[in-house]
Amino acid sequence: MKRTAISSFVFLVLVIEYFGTGTVLAQEKVRIGVPLFPAVSFPVFVAHEKGFFERNGLKAEIIRINSEPTTYQALISGDIDATSGAPTGLVQSNIQGVPMVSLGCWDNLVSYTMITREKIDDLAQLKGKKIGINRLGGKSSLVLRVMLEDAGLNTTKDVTLLQLGGSQERLAALIRGGIDAAPVDFVFETKMKKLGFHLVTGKKTPFMNGPIVVTVAELKANRNKWVRFVKAYLDATAYVTTNKEGSIGVLRRLMPGDDKESLDHAYEQMRTRATVDLVPPDAAVENLVKMMVYVDKRAASVDRSKLGDYSILRELLAQSKMAPAKK
């Protein structure tokens, strides 16, 4: 399909292009769609800023897009080459007859933490409570259903979900006492504690949260490019787990104005959550499919083996094990 101009939906998309500090010949351009709040795509920014893309012959253009449907429209039309951190369209596209695959997933846990007005020890104690969400059918509400059902709650019978809008509206409702709890992204946990709210600790629900997704056609047509992309992404993910100072430097530019305590907390969560080999566990894939069944019952019968192509990962990981250690 002929590539269309990004300007066709420019009112929905904020384009940010990063240029490397050095000059590398024969760099191939790769356009990556990420969410507006891009913490779930953190390795993309690390790979760019720390030169991993450049060293693998790639020039990255990072494009922030305000919704997952728009992201997958751009992927299908060719306005972007890949997306990182937008999982729902992976399943939806496949059941609609547009083959797409994950090449790897660095974050395989639900990113939301439940904040509550009153201290509780387990999500099961939310039975009978009012929980604020953005909107029914939105990603946060669907992920919330997976979290609550994982805790043994029926979201249609055991709790009341109230559509309140964005995080500011949910926060205001919590302060007023109009709701008992609300989901918040883990990077905001420190801020919520400072406001006097409680965080529900407990087991982390597996969920395919940060996949790299490309169309099957793109992978077949340009496999060598995606070998280099996945190599850069692997290196960036490893960097996140081993280099705190450098990673926080990147994170500070994604979360301007945040204090040291918040940045340290966000980094530590990313470090411990990271799946360094990028291979998602089966439970993470199953919970993504389960979430999509709430939207489209056809998702239940999707072929899980067609949601991911990890052949590049297997090749790269085998090479790294065979390579002699650096002195």
Secondary structure, 3 states (H helix, E strand, C coil): CCCCCHHHHCCCEEEEECCCCCCCCCCEEEEEEEECCHHHHHHHHHHHHCCHHHHCCEEEEEEEECCHHHHHHHHHHCCCCEEECCCHHHHHHHHCCCCEEEEEECECECCEEEEECCCCCCHHHHCCCEEEECCCCCHHHHHHHHHHHHCCCCCCCCCEEEECCCHHHHHHHHHHCCCCEEEEEHHHHHHHHHCCCEECCCCCCECCCCEEEEEHHHHHHCHHHHHHHHHHHHHHHHHHHHCHHHHHHHHHHHCCCCCHHHHHHHHHHHHHHECCCCCCCHHHHHHHHHHHHCCCHHHHHCCHHHCECCHHHHHHHHHHHHCCCCC
